[in-house]
């Protein structure tokens, strides 16, 4: 059995992935499974049945104390005051100039305790960013090492996980969570995900990760559960038009440009980036994220140039085949006034312009 | 695993010689490395190819990979099967899912390619 390159970080499930024959890749400095049985097979398993992902590379930051609310609200774009205990919220962590430090999930555990899930390769930067904004006395804890995270995604996710917990999972609403136990180990059980499908993300002790991973695979066997890698995670999130840091969003892109105005609450108190966003809102954005579908033969991929009327006008942030729709889809930045659905565009594929058209997003929305 | 009558490149293409024509494909190792293949871009009949120069590309869900021609010559036939069903490249890379047939302009080039045994050793060691 091969070992990961020593410079790469690993999750508690690294040996299990290798034992089970996953194809491993370097993902932002982490040795992660890109696929098990195949990206298409895993993608369809999540859409039709259930898939299990190791997402322990994701980071966790906990904010405690009487000033926890004030700090959390001051560093995020969404309205933390709107959260009930046991509720989660997608939000942005911004620089003063309005660009993204990261996109994050804020969970309200208690009035004086917020649990934030952040992107793997941004976690140290995020922690520094939040800690440096801590003007009062909140306790900011870098907690990535205390949690393994598994995602159980798909229409049979609930039935699979329910076999391992006494918590009534059907009672957890979408973007809510509860602290319970999975197969005898304490678990934060959240009805969240990055696939556009119903499902759960659970946070457990790293020492229990391999045992729980195997028990979930056993519990889901009757539903055809598949262990899944980051390849399927990417095709699933793209169909659901969920942003990926470094692609749709990064330090030079704002929530308004990224079509994420819904996570910006300018009517709340002050927060990092607010002034820049208010200015951009009043002036209007010059570029905007749009979905597209290839109409010519070819696949528009990350980084390819987008042309309008024969001139460079933008770039593809994520693109590839959509296994669910059987089309080649993608997201791209375009001049804002040309970013509405129905706009013909050309994508430069190997120095050849190939026809595509902007379309409404998300590309895929599950039936509720 | 690797047919003995094929000749292989280190870029994972193969060629099988039939008279003055070379039938070209990618190896089983290549299709496994690529994963699910969703698109194949091939030259048109009449195109002139050179040994070691780009022939076309194969795209999996994740990525694009260039294919290099193992021999020089003129394309005389393109496998029509692959435009509608590129996934055949995952299923039968040494058989039905050949890519192009090339009229060999320099048959001696074959001597520069790897035998099945040498290719097996090469991918085994990779």
Contacts between the chains, C-beta under 8 A, distances in Angstrom:
chain1	res1	chain2	res2	distance
A	23	B	35	7.5
A	34	B	62	7.1
A	35	B	35	6.0
A	38	B	35	6.1
A	38	B	36	5.2
A	39	B	35	5.9
A	39	B	36	5.4
A	39	B	60	7.8
A	39	B	61	4.4
A	39	B	62	6.7
A	40	B	36	4.5
A	40	B	61	6.5
A	41	B	36	7.9
A	231	B	35	7.2
A	231	B	61	6.3
A	231	B	62	5.6
A	235	B	61	6.3
A	297	B	39	8.0
A	298	B	39	7.4
A	298	B	41	7.6
A	299	B	38	7.4
A	299	B	39	5.7
A	299	B	59	5.6
A	299	B	64	7.6
A	301	B	64	6.7
A	320	B	61	6.2
A	320	B	62	7.5
A	321	B	38	4.6
A	321	B	39	7.6
A	321	B	61	5.7
A	323	B	61	7.4
A	328	B	39	8.0
A	350	B	57	7.5
